[in-house]
């Protein structure tokens, strides 16, 4: 089984991390997220999980302009 989890602004990476780790015990997960300058260490930890596929977009305004964020949405 495979599921997709989307957190476009990535405001909740600490919560996402623990949720994704639990879900990945039962199925493959595609996680769509935005690069931020906060809590990125959780993404580094998720990269180590073989059942989680990370798909990164630059949507966060802390990283890209408003136009760039809108284009990526």
N, CA, C and O atoms as a CHARMM CRD file, in Angstrom:
* protein
*
  292
    1    1 UNK  N      0.85300  -1.16200   0.00000 PROA 1      0.00000
    2    1 UNK  CA     0.00000   0.00000   0.00000 PROA 1      0.00000
    3    1 UNK  C      0.90700   1.23500   0.00000 PROA 1      0.00000
    4    1 UNK  O      1.99500   1.22900   0.57600 PROA 1      0.00000
    5    2 UNK  N      0.43000   2.28900  -0.66000 PROA 2      0.00000
    6    2 UNK  CA     1.17700   3.53600  -0.75500 PROA 2      0.00000
    7    2 UNK  C      0.24800   4.70800  -0.46900 PROA 2      0.00000
    8    2 UNK  O     -0.88800   4.73400  -0.94300 PROA 2      0.00000
    9    3 UNK  N      0.73500   5.69000   0.31400 PROA 3      0.00000
   10    3 UNK  CA    -0.04500   6.87500   0.62100 PROA 3      0.00000
   11    3 UNK  C      0.79000   8.11600   0.33100 PROA 3      0.00000
   12    3 UNK  O      2.02000   8.06800   0.31500 PROA 3      0.00000
   13    4 UNK  N      0.09300   9.23200   0.10200 PROA 4      0.00000
   14    4 UNK  CA     0.75000  10.52700  -0.07800 PROA 4      0.00000
   15    4 UNK  C      0.31800  11.43500   1.06700 PROA 4      0.00000
   16    4 UNK  O     -0.86400  11.52100   1.40100 PROA 4      0.00000
   17    5 UNK  N      1.28400  12.09900   1.65000 PROA 5      0.00000
   18    5 UNK  CA     1.02000  13.05800   2.71800 PROA 5      0.00000
   19    5 UNK  C      1.60700  14.38500   2.26600 PROA 5      0.00000
   20    5 UNK  O      2.76000  14.45200   1.83900 PROA 5      0.00000
   21    6 UNK  N      0.80100  15.44600   2.36300 PROA 6      0.00000
   22    6 UNK  CA     1.20300  16.75300   1.84300 PROA 6      0.00000
   23    6 UNK  C      1.19600  17.78100   2.97000 PROA 6      0.00000
   24    6 UNK  O      0.20100  17.93900   3.67700 PROA 6      0.00000
   25    7 UNK  N      2.30400  18.46700   3.12300 PROA 7      0.00000
   26    7 UNK  CA     2.41100  19.60200   4.04200 PROA 7      0.00000
   27    7 UNK  C      3.07100  20.72300   3.25500 PROA 7      0.00000
   28    7 UNK  O      4.27800  20.93000   3.38200 PROA 7      0.00000
   29    8 UNK  N      2.30600  21.45600   2.44100 PROA 8      0.00000
   30    8 UNK  CA     2.89400  22.39700   1.48800 PROA 8      0.00000
   31    8 UNK  C      3.72900  23.50300   2.11200 PROA 8      0.00000
   32    8 UNK  O      4.71200  23.93400   1.50900 PROA 8      0.00000
   33    9 UNK  N      3.37700  23.96700   3.27400 PROA 9      0.00000
   34    9 UNK  CA     4.15100  25.04600   3.89100 PROA 9      0.00000
   35    9 UNK  C      5.16800  24.51900   4.89200 PROA 9      0.00000
   36    9 UNK  O      6.05000  25.25700   5.33200 PROA 9      0.00000
   37   10 UNK  N      5.05100  23.25300   5.25000 PROA 10     0.00000
   38   10 UNK  CA     5.96500  22.58400   6.18500 PROA 10     0.00000
   39   10 UNK  C      6.09000  23.31600   7.51500 PROA 10     0.00000
   40   10 UNK  O      7.18300  23.44400   8.06700 PROA 10     0.00000
   41   11 UNK  N      4.97600  23.78700   8.01400 PROA 11     0.00000
   42   11 UNK  CA     4.97500  24.44000   9.32100 PROA 11     0.00000
   43   11 UNK  C      5.02100  23.42900  10.45800 PROA 11     0.00000
   44   11 UNK  O      5.35800  23.77800  11.59000 PROA 11     0.00000
   45   12 UNK  N      4.68400  22.18100  10.16200 PROA 12     0.00000
   46   12 UNK  CA     4.55500  21.18700  11.22700 PROA 12     0.00000
   47   12 UNK  C      5.53600  20.03100  11.06400 PROA 12     0.00000
   48   12 UNK  O      5.17100  18.88300  11.32100 PROA 12     0.00000
   49   13 UNK  N      6.75300  20.29800  10.65000 PROA 13     0.00000
   50   13 UNK  CA     7.71300  19.22300  10.42500 PROA 13     0.00000
   51   13 UNK  C      7.94800  18.34000  11.65400 PROA 13     0.00000
   52   13 UNK  O      8.07100  17.12700  11.48300 PROA 13     0.00000
   53   14 UNK  N      8.01700  18.85900  12.86100 PROA 14     0.00000
   54   14 UNK  CA     8.18100  17.94400  13.99700 PROA 14     0.00000
   55   14 UNK  C      7.02000  16.94900  14.11900 PROA 14     0.00000
   56   14 UNK  O      7.24100  15.76900  14.39000 PROA 14     0.00000
   57   15 UNK  N      5.79400  17.42200  13.92100 PROA 15     0.00000
   58   15 UNK  CA     4.63300  16.52900  13.96900 PROA 15     0.00000
   59   15 UNK  C      4.64100  15.57900  12.77900 PROA 15     0.00000
   60   15 UNK  O      4.36000  14.38900  12.92400 PROA 15     0.00000
   61   16 UNK  N      4.96300  16.10800  11.60700 PROA 16     0.00000
   62   16 UNK  CA     5.04100  15.26900  10.40700 PROA 16     0.00000
   63   16 UNK  C      6.02800  14.12900  10.60500 PROA 16     0.00000
   64   16 UNK  O      5.75100  12.98600  10.24200 PROA 16     0.00000
   65   17 UNK  N      7.16500  14.44200  11.17500 PROA 17     0.00000
   66   17 UNK  CA     8.21600  13.43800  11.33800 PROA 17     0.00000
   67   17 UNK  C      7.69400  12.21800  12.09300 PROA 17     0.00000
   68   17 UNK  O      7.81800  11.09300  11.61000 PROA 17     0.00000
   69   18 UNK  N      7.12100  12.42900  13.25400 PROA 18     0.00000
   70   18 UNK  CA     6.66500  11.30200  14.06600 PROA 18     0.00000
   71   18 UNK  C      5.49300  10.57200  13.41300 PROA 18     0.00000
   72   18 UNK  O      5.40100   9.34800  13.50500 PROA 18     0.00000
   73   19 UNK  N      4.61100  11.29800  12.76600 PROA 19     0.00000
   74   19 UNK  CA     3.49000  10.67400  12.06500 PROA 19     0.00000
   75   19 UNK  C      3.99100   9.82300  10.90200 PROA 19     0.00000
   76   19 UNK  O      3.54900   8.68700  10.72800 PROA 19     0.00000
   77   20 UNK  N      4.90800  10.36600  10.10800 PROA 20     0.00000
   78   20 UNK  CA     5.43400   9.64000   8.95700 PROA 20     0.00000
   79   20 UNK  C      6.19500   8.37700   9.36300 PROA 20     0.00000
   80   20 UNK  O      6.08000   7.34300   8.70500 PROA 20     0.00000
   81   21 UNK  N      6.95300   8.45900  10.41900 PROA 21     0.00000
   82   21 UNK  CA     7.68300   7.28400  10.88500 PROA 21     0.00000
   83   21 UNK  C      6.71100   6.16400  11.24500 PROA 21     0.00000
   84   21 UNK  O      6.95600   5.00500  10.91000 PROA 21     0.00000
   85   22 UNK  N      5.62500   6.49000  11.91300 PROA 22     0.00000
   86   22 UNK  CA     4.64000   5.46400  12.27700 PROA 22     0.00000
   87   22 UNK  C      3.92100   4.90900  11.04900 PROA 22     0.00000
   88   22 UNK  O      3.75800   3.69600  10.92200 PROA 22     0.00000
   89   23 UNK  N      3.49400   5.78700  10.15000 PROA 23     0.00000
   90   23 UNK  CA     2.78700   5.33400   8.95100 PROA 23     0.00000
   91   23 UNK  C      3.70300   4.46900   8.07900 PROA 23     0.00000
   92   23 UNK  O      3.25400   3.49500   7.47400 PROA 23     0.00000
   93   24 UNK  N      4.98500   4.83000   8.01800 PROA 24     0.00000
   94   24 UNK  CA     5.92200   4.09400   7.16400 PROA 24     0.00000
   95   24 UNK  C      6.17600   2.67200   7.65100 PROA 24     0.00000
   96   24 UNK  O      6.75800   1.87300   6.91700 PROA 24     0.00000
   97   25 UNK  N      5.76100   2.33900   8.85300 PROA 25     0.00000
   98   25 UNK  CA     5.89100   0.96700   9.34300 PROA 25     0.00000
   99   25 UNK  C      4.91000   0.03100   8.65300 PROA 25     0.00000
  100   25 UNK  O      5.10300  -1.18500   8.64700 PROA 25     0.00000
  101   26 UNK  N      3.84100   0.60700   8.06300 PROA 26     0.00000
  102   26 UNK  CA     2.78000  -0.20000   7.46900 PROA 26     0.00000
  103   26 UNK  C      2.63800  -0.03200   5.96400 PROA 26     0.00000
  104   26 UNK  O      2.02900  -0.87500   5.30500 PROA 26     0.00000
  105   27 UNK  N      3.19500   1.05400   5.40500 PROA 27     0.00000
  106   27 UNK  CA     3.06100   1.27300   3.96700 PROA 27     0.00000
  107   27 UNK  C      4.15200   2.22700   3.46800 PROA 27     0.00000
  108   27 UNK  O      4.87100   2.84400   4.25400 PROA 27     0.00000
  109   28 UNK  N      4.25000   2.32700   2.16000 PROA 28     0.00000
  110   28 UNK  CA     5.17500   3.27600   1.52900 PROA 28     0.00000
  111   28 UNK  C      4.52100   4.65300   1.55700 PROA 28     0.00000
  112   28 UNK  O      3.30700   4.77300   1.39900 PROA 28     0.00000
  113   29 UNK  N      5.33200   5.69100   1.75800 PROA 29     0.00000
  114   29 UNK  CA     4.80700   7.04300   1.91100 PROA 29     0.00000
  115   29 UNK  C      5.52300   7.98600   0.95100 PROA 29     0.00000
  116   29 UNK  O      6.75200   8.00100   0.89000 PROA 29     0.00000
  117   30 UNK  N      4.75200   8.77100   0.20200 PROA 30     0.00000
  118   30 UNK  CA     5.27700   9.91100  -0.55500 PROA 30     0.00000
  119   30 UNK  C      4.95900  11.15000   0.26600 PROA 30     0.00000
  120   30 UNK  O      3.79100  11.44500   0.51700 PROA 30     0.00000
  121   31 UNK  N      5.98900  11.87700   0.68700 PROA 31     0.00000
  122   31 UNK  CA     5.79600  13.06300   1.51200 PROA 31     0.00000
  123   31 UNK  C      6.17200  14.30200   0.71100 PROA 31     0.00000
  124   31 UNK  O      7.33100  14.48100   0.33500 PROA 31     0.00000
  125   32 UNK  N      5.18900  15.15400   0.45300 PROA 32     0.00000
  126   32 UNK  CA     5.38500  16.40000  -0.27800 PROA 32     0.00000
  127   32 UNK  C      5.54600  17.52100   0.74500 PROA 32     0.00000
  128   32 UNK  O      4.68900  17.71500   1.60700 PROA 32     0.00000
  129   33 UNK  N      6.65100  18.25400   0.63900 PROA 33     0.00000
  130   33 UNK  CA     6.93200  19.27400   1.63600 PROA 33     0.00000
  131   33 UNK  C      7.68200  20.43900   0.99900 PROA 33     0.00000
  132   33 UNK  O      8.11500  20.36500  -0.15000 PROA 33     0.00000
  133   34 UNK  N      7.82300  21.49700   1.75700 PROA 34     0.00000
  134   34 UNK  CA     8.53400  22.68100   1.30700 PROA 34     0.00000
  135   34 UNK  C      9.79900  22.85800   2.13600 PROA 34     0.00000
  136   34 UNK  O      9.80700  22.59700   3.33900 PROA 34     0.00000
  137   35 UNK  N     10.85100  23.29900   1.49100 PROA 35     0.00000
  138   35 UNK  CA    12.08800  23.61100   2.20900 PROA 35     0.00000
  139   35 UNK  C     11.84700  24.85000   3.07400 PROA 35     0.00000
  140   35 UNK  O     11.27900  25.84200   2.61900 PROA 35     0.00000
  141   36 UNK  N     12.28200  24.77100   4.30500 PROA 36     0.00000
  142   36 UNK  CA    12.21900  25.91100   5.21200 PROA 36     0.00000
  143   36 UNK  C     13.56600  26.05600   5.90100 PROA 36     0.00000
  144   36 UNK  O     14.40500  25.15700   5.84500 PROA 36     0.00000
  145   37 UNK  N     13.76300  27.18200   6.54300 PROA 37     0.00000
  146   37 UNK  CA    15.00100  27.33200   7.30200 PROA 37     0.00000
  147   37 UNK  C     14.82100  26.86900   8.74900 PROA 37     0.00000
  148   37 UNK  O     15.75200  26.95900   9.54900 PROA 37     0.00000
  149   38 UNK  N     13.64300  26.38200   9.07800 PROA 38     0.00000
  150   38 UNK  CA    13.35000  25.89900  10.42300 PROA 38     0.00000
  151   38 UNK  C     13.07900  24.40300  10.40300 PROA 38     0.00000
  152   38 UNK  O     12.43400  23.90600   9.48000 PROA 38     0.00000
  153   39 UNK  N     13.55100  23.68900  11.38800 PROA 39     0.00000
  154   39 UNK  CA    13.24300  22.26600  11.59200 PROA 39     0.00000
  155   39 UNK  C     13.68000  21.36200  10.44500 PROA 39     0.00000
  156   39 UNK  O     13.13700  20.26800  10.29300 PROA 39     0.00000
  157   40 UNK  N     14.63900  21.78700   9.63900 PROA 40     0.00000
  158   40 UNK  CA    15.02800  20.96100   8.50000 PROA 40     0.00000
  159   40 UNK  C     15.72700  19.67300   8.93800 PROA 40     0.00000
  160   40 UNK  O     15.83700  18.73700   8.14600 PROA 40     0.00000
  161   41 UNK  N     16.19500  19.61000  10.17000 PROA 41     0.00000
  162   41 UNK  CA    16.84400  18.38800  10.65100 PROA 41     0.00000
  163   41 UNK  C     15.88300  17.20200  10.62300 PROA 41     0.00000
  164   41 UNK  O     16.32200  16.05500  10.53000 PROA 41     0.00000
  165   42 UNK  N     14.57800  17.46200  10.70200 PROA 42     0.00000
  166   42 UNK  CA    13.59900  16.37400  10.60500 PROA 42     0.00000
  167   42 UNK  C     13.58300  15.77000   9.20000 PROA 42     0.00000
  168   42 UNK  O     13.40000  14.56100   9.05000 PROA 42     0.00000
  169   43 UNK  N     13.76900  16.58300   8.18900 PROA 43     0.00000
  170   43 UNK  CA    13.83700  16.07000   6.82100 PROA 43     0.00000
  171   43 UNK  C     15.07400  15.19700   6.66200 PROA 43     0.00000
  172   43 UNK  O     15.01500  14.14300   6.03000 PROA 43     0.00000
  173   44 UNK  N     16.18200  15.62700   7.22700 PROA 44     0.00000
  174   44 UNK  CA    17.39900  14.81800   7.17100 PROA 44     0.00000
  175   44 UNK  C     17.19300  13.45400   7.82800 PROA 44     0.00000
  176   44 UNK  O     17.70000  12.44400   7.34000 PROA 44     0.00000
  177   45 UNK  N     16.45600  13.42500   8.92200 PROA 45     0.00000
  178   45 UNK  CA    16.15500  12.14800   9.57300 PROA 45     0.00000
  179   45 UNK  C     15.22300  11.28600   8.71400 PROA 45     0.00000
  180   45 UNK  O     15.39500  10.06900   8.64900 PROA 45     0.00000
  181   46 UNK  N     14.23900  11.90800   8.05600 PROA 46     0.00000
  182   46 UNK  CA    13.32100  11.15100   7.20400 PROA 46     0.00000
  183   46 UNK  C     14.02400  10.54700   6.00100 PROA 46     0.00000
  184   46 UNK  O     13.61200   9.49300   5.51600 PROA 46     0.00000
  185   47 UNK  N     15.07500  11.18900   5.50800 PROA 47     0.00000
  186   47 UNK  CA    15.83100  10.65500   4.36700 PROA 47     0.00000
  187   47 UNK  C     16.41600   9.28200   4.66200 PROA 47     0.00000
  188   47 UNK  O     16.70200   8.52100   3.73800 PROA 47     0.00000
  189   48 UNK  N     16.59500   8.96000   5.91600 PROA 48     0.00000
  190   48 UNK  CA    17.17400   7.67600   6.31000 PROA 48     0.00000
  191   48 UNK  C     16.15200   6.53700   6.28700 PROA 48     0.00000
  192   48 UNK  O     16.53000   5.36900   6.37900 PROA 48     0.00000
  193   49 UNK  N     14.87700   6.86000   6.16600 PROA 49     0.00000
  194   49 UNK  CA    13.82200   5.85200   6.16600 PROA 49     0.00000
  195   49 UNK  C     13.55300   5.39600   4.73500 PROA 49     0.00000
  196   49 UNK  O     13.17800   6.19900   3.88100 PROA 49     0.00000
  197   50 UNK  N     13.74600   4.11300   4.47800 PROA 50     0.00000
  198   50 UNK  CA    13.60100   3.56800   3.11900 PROA 50     0.00000
  199   50 UNK  C     12.15300   3.50500   2.64600 PROA 50     0.00000
  200   50 UNK  O     11.91200   3.35700   1.44800 PROA 50     0.00000
  201   51 UNK  N     11.19700   3.61100   3.54100 PROA 51     0.00000
  202   51 UNK  CA     9.78300   3.54900   3.15800 PROA 51     0.00000
  203   51 UNK  C      9.17200   4.91600   2.90400 PROA 51     0.00000
  204   51 UNK  O      7.97700   5.02500   2.63200 PROA 51     0.00000
  205   52 UNK  N      9.99200   5.96600   2.99400 PROA 52     0.00000
  206   52 UNK  CA     9.48600   7.32500   2.78800 PROA 52     0.00000
  207   52 UNK  C     10.20600   7.95300   1.60100 PROA 52     0.00000
  208   52 UNK  O     11.43300   8.04500   1.57500 PROA 52     0.00000
  209   53 UNK  N      9.41700   8.38200   0.61800 PROA 53     0.00000
  210   53 UNK  CA     9.93400   9.08300  -0.55100 PROA 53     0.00000
  211   53 UNK  C      9.64400  10.57300  -0.36100 PROA 53     0.00000
  212   53 UNK  O      8.48600  10.96800  -0.21800 PROA 53     0.00000
  213   54 UNK  N     10.68200  11.39100  -0.35900 PROA 54     0.00000
  214   54 UNK  CA    10.52800  12.82600  -0.11000 PROA 54     0.00000
  215   54 UNK  C     10.47300  13.58500  -1.43300 PROA 54     0.00000
  216   54 UNK  O     11.34000  13.41700  -2.29100 PROA 54     0.00000
  217   55 UNK  N      9.45200  14.42000  -1.58900 PROA 55     0.00000
  218   55 UNK  CA     9.29300  15.27000  -2.76800 PROA 55     0.00000
  219   55 UNK  C      9.27500  16.70400  -2.26400 PROA 55     0.00000
  220   55 UNK  O      8.34800  17.12700  -1.57400 PROA 55     0.00000
  221   56 UNK  N     10.31500  17.43900  -2.62100 PROA 56     0.00000
  222   56 UNK  CA    10.52700  18.77200  -2.06000 PROA 56     0.00000
  223   56 UNK  C     10.18300  19.86900  -3.06100 PROA 56     0.00000
  224   56 UNK  O     10.55300  19.80400  -4.23300 PROA 56     0.00000
  225   57 UNK  N      9.46400  20.88000  -2.57000 PROA 57     0.00000
  226   57 UNK  CA     9.13300  22.07500  -3.34700 PROA 57     0.00000
  227   57 UNK  C      9.56700  23.29600  -2.56600 PROA 57     0.00000
  228   57 UNK  O      9.65600  23.25200  -1.33900 PROA 57     0.00000
  229   58 UNK  N      9.83400  24.36700  -3.25100 PROA 58     0.00000
  230   58 UNK  CA    10.16900  25.62200  -2.58100 PROA 58     0.00000
  231   58 UNK  C      8.93000  26.50400  -2.54300 PROA 58     0.00000
  232   58 UNK  O      8.70400  27.32600  -3.43000 PROA 58     0.00000
  233   59 UNK  N      8.13700  26.31500  -1.50300 PROA 59     0.00000
  234   59 UNK  CA     6.88600  27.05000  -1.34000 PROA 59     0.00000
  235   59 UNK  C      6.99700  28.03100  -0.18700 PROA 59     0.00000
  236   59 UNK  O      6.35600  29.08200  -0.20000 PROA 59     0.00000
  237   60 UNK  N      7.79500  27.70100   0.79600 PROA 60     0.00000
  238   60 UNK  CA     7.91900  28.54300   1.98400 PROA 60     0.00000
  239   60 UNK  C      8.45900  29.91600   1.61200 PROA 60     0.00000
  240   60 UNK  O      9.43500  30.02700   0.86900 PROA 60     0.00000
  241   61 UNK  N      7.82300  30.95600   2.13000 PROA 61     0.00000
  242   61 UNK  CA     8.27600  32.31500   1.84300 PROA 61     0.00000
  243   61 UNK  C      9.60300  32.62800   2.52200 PROA 61     0.00000
  244   61 UNK  O     10.24800  33.62100   2.18400 PROA 61     0.00000
  245   62 UNK  N     10.01700  31.80600   3.46700 PROA 62     0.00000
  246   62 UNK  CA    11.31300  32.02900   4.09800 PROA 62     0.00000
  247   62 UNK  C     12.45000  31.65300   3.16200 PROA 62     0.00000
  248   62 UNK  O     13.60300  32.00700   3.41100 PROA 62     0.00000
  249   63 UNK  N     12.13500  30.93600   2.08300 PROA 63     0.00000
  250   63 UNK  CA    13.16500  30.47600   1.15400 PROA 63     0.00000
  251   63 UNK  C     13.03600  31.14200  -0.20800 PROA 63     0.00000
  252   63 UNK  O     14.04700  31.43400  -0.84700 PROA 63     0.00000
  253   64 UNK  N     11.82600  31.38500  -0.66000 PROA 64     0.00000
  254   64 UNK  CA    11.59900  31.87700  -2.01200 PROA 64     0.00000
  255   64 UNK  C     10.68000  33.10200  -1.97800 PROA 64     0.00000
  256   64 UNK  O     10.06800  33.40400  -0.95400 PROA 64     0.00000
  257   65 UNK  N     10.59500  33.79000  -3.09700 PROA 65     0.00000
  258   65 UNK  CA     9.71000  34.95400  -3.18800 PROA 65     0.00000
  259   65 UNK  C      8.25100  34.51900  -3.22200 PROA 65     0.00000
  260   65 UNK  O      7.96400  33.33700  -3.41300 PROA 65     0.00000
  261   66 UNK  N      7.33400  35.45000  -3.04200 PROA 66     0.00000
  262   66 UNK  CA     5.91000  35.12600  -3.10700 PROA 66     0.00000
  263   66 UNK  C      5.54200  34.60000  -4.49200 PROA 66     0.00000
  264   66 UNK  O      4.74200  33.67300  -4.61300 PROA 66     0.00000
  265   67 UNK  N      6.12800  35.19400  -5.54100 PROA 67     0.00000
  266   67 UNK  CA     5.82500  34.72800  -6.90800 PROA 67     0.00000
  267   67 UNK  C      6.33900  33.30700  -7.10800 PROA 67     0.00000
  268   67 UNK  O      5.64900  32.46000  -7.67300 PROA 67     0.00000
  269   68 UNK  N      7.54900  33.05900  -6.64200 PROA 68     0.00000
  270   68 UNK  CA     8.12000  31.71600  -6.78300 PROA 68     0.00000
  271   68 UNK  C      7.30300  30.67700  -6.02000 PROA 68     0.00000
  272   68 UNK  O      7.10100  29.55700  -6.48900 PROA 68     0.00000
  273   69 UNK  N      6.83700  31.07200  -4.83500 PROA 69     0.00000
  274   69 UNK  CA     6.00700  30.15500  -4.04400 PROA 69     0.00000
  275   69 UNK  C      4.69100  29.85700  -4.75100 PROA 69     0.00000
  276   69 UNK  O      4.24900  28.70800  -4.79100 PROA 69     0.00000
  277   70 UNK  N      4.06600  30.89000  -5.30800 PROA 70     0.00000
  278   70 UNK  CA     2.81000  30.69700  -6.03400 PROA 70     0.00000
  279   70 UNK  C      3.01300  29.79400  -7.23800 PROA 70     0.00000
  280   70 UNK  O      2.18700  28.92000  -7.50500 PROA 70     0.00000
  281   71 UNK  N      4.08700  29.99100  -7.95600 PROA 71     0.00000
  282   71 UNK  CA     4.40000  29.15700  -9.12600 PROA 71     0.00000
  283   71 UNK  C      4.57900  27.70100  -8.70800 PROA 71     0.00000
  284   71 UNK  O      4.11500  26.80300  -9.41100 PROA 71     0.00000
  285   72 UNK  N      5.23800  27.44900  -7.58500 PROA 72     0.00000
  286   72 UNK  CA     5.46800  26.08300  -7.13500 PROA 72     0.00000
  287   72 UNK  C      4.21800  25.41900  -6.60400 PROA 72     0.00000
  288   72 UNK  O      4.10100  24.19500  -6.65000 PROA 72     0.00000
  289   73 UNK  N      3.26100  26.22100  -6.09000 PROA 73     0.00000
  290   73 UNK  CA     2.00400  25.61900  -5.66300 PROA 73     0.00000
  291   73 UNK  C      1.29100  25.07000  -6.86800 PROA 73     0.00000
  292   73 UNK  O      0.20100  24.51400  -6.74000 PROA 73     0.00000
